Amino acid sequence: MPIELLFRDDAYLREAEARVVAADETGLVLDRTLFYPQGGGQPGDRGRVVREDGTEIAVLDTVYGIDRSTVLHRVAPDVLLPPPGERVRLVLDWPLRHARMRVHTALHLLSVALPYPVTGGSIGDGEGRLDFDIPDAGLDKDAVTARLREMIAQDATVTERWISDEELLANPGLVKTMSVKPPIGSGRVRLVAIDGLDLQPCGGTHVRRTGEIGRAIVTAIEKKGKQNRRVRLSLA
């Protein structure tokens, strides 16, 4: 049975109960998780697992299993692992997750400020970047920052909804990212909408309103090829 991905329904959930499905030197597999597994340029979450006896196990990273039907919670190789069937409590490293949520939503706004094909991207802990296929190199950091801050100040709502694979294929303009295509085959695709500003497929975690991003600044615009420009932003 596929794992229940709690972060998809509530990115603000900080603790949850789960049951151990499997455990070995590579980490823990659970029946449900609030930890986001690495993907789409967003790093895997960190935090801790609290056992029934109160023992805490640090989660160092979170990744998908080979077939994406499971999520592996990576732990240190020398910890005493719980047996399958044990009930555990998951505690998210919230400050780290929240910083990434703010950056991820800011990057969606950056793709609005610069409406060009996205060729790559990365989400960090308080900073991030997008790579654009831009034929004209005449970009101004201050102008892009001003547009970004204007959209943040609108305090627009950020929501998620699902569409079918067929609906996505019928609307290819929704996909901005050339390097990472949204996964299809499960029958549905998750869309992230920023009210009045943006709509695109995304499986990552986001803040509820653009105002929650806070102060953001474009720190660099780098030439990475004839038409490739890397735009970096940071949360102040």
C-alpha positions, -999 to +999 in steps of 0.1 A: +000+000+000+015+034-009+026+057+019+003+085+030+020+118+023+006+141+050+026+172+038+005+172+006-026+181+025-011+202+052+024+216+048+021+232+083+018+199+101+047+196+125+040+163+143+022+131+134+018+095+144+030+066+121+037+029+121+070+014+112+068-008+080+105-017+077+138-007+092+174-014+083+208+003+080+195+025+051+167+040+073+130+037+082+100+031+060+067+042+076+030+039+066+026+077+066+049+107+069+050+145+072+086+146+060+090+159+024+112+135+003+138+152-019+125+161-053+117+189-077+147+209-065+135+208-029+157+190-003+144+162+019+131+172+053+149+165+086+136+160+121+133+131+145+113+100+152+103+094+188+098+057+197+073+042+222+099+042+250+107+079+244+140+072+225+146+097+198+161+089+164+174+118+142+161+118+106+191+131+086+174+132+052+143+120+035+141+104+000+117+084-022+121+047-025+130+032-059+094+030-071+082+062-053+056+042-035+076+044-003+097+071+015+130+063+032+138+083+064+176+081+066+192+078+100+226+073+114+240+038+109+247+031+146+212+038+160+189+011+175+160+008+151+124+001+160+109-032+147+081-033+121+047-026+136+059-002+163+040+031+166+062+062+165+058+100+166+073+121+138+086+156+147+096+179+118+125+203+119+100+231+113+123+262+111+142+244+083+110+233+064+094+268+068+125+285+053+123+262+023+086+268+019+091+305+018+119+301-008+099+277-029+069+300-032+093+329-039+107+310-068+072+305-082+069+343-082+103+346-098+090+326-127+062+351-130+086+381-129+107+364-156+082+346-179+108+325-197+113+287-199+128+273-167+158+250-173+167+242-137+164+252-101+173+246-065+158+254-031+180+261-002+176+271+034+168+307+030+180+310-006+173+295-040+178+298-077+161+293-111+179+289-145+161+305-174+164+301-212+166+338-220+177+350-254+183+386-242+208+390-214+195+425-204+183+417-170+184+441-141+186+428-105+169+457-089+140+456-114+134+419-109+136+424-071+111+452-073+087+431-092+092+402-068+085+423-038+054+438-054+039+404-058+049+394-022+032+425-009-001+415-026-004+388+001-020+366-024-034+332-013-015+300-022-037+269-027-034+234-042-057+213-063-055+182-085-062+177-122-061+146-143-032+135-164-054+142-194-061+177-183-024+185-180-016+170-214-043+192-228-028+223-212+010+220-218+014+257-211+010+250-174+044+234-173+072+260-170+101+237-161+119+222-190+143+201-170+118+185-146+085+173-159+056+167-135+050+130-128+021+115-147+008+080-147-009+080-113-040+095-129-037+130-113-013+159-110-011+185-082-013+222-092-002+251-070-021+283-076-010+318-064-042+338-067-041+361-097-005+355-103+006+319-111-006+283-117+017+254-123+022+217-115+043+212-083+046+186-056+065+207-031+055+226+000+045+262+000+034+290+024-003+299+025+001+335+014+028+354-005+031+379+024+046+351+045+076+349+022+088+382+038+116+403+024+133+388-007+161+401-029+177+390-062+213+386-053+229+376-086+222+371-123+248+348-138+255+339-174+257+301-177+255+298-215+245+317-246+209+319-235+210+304-200+208+329-171+209+318-134+189+340-111+196+337-074+174+351-047+177+352-009+153+359+020+165+389+040 
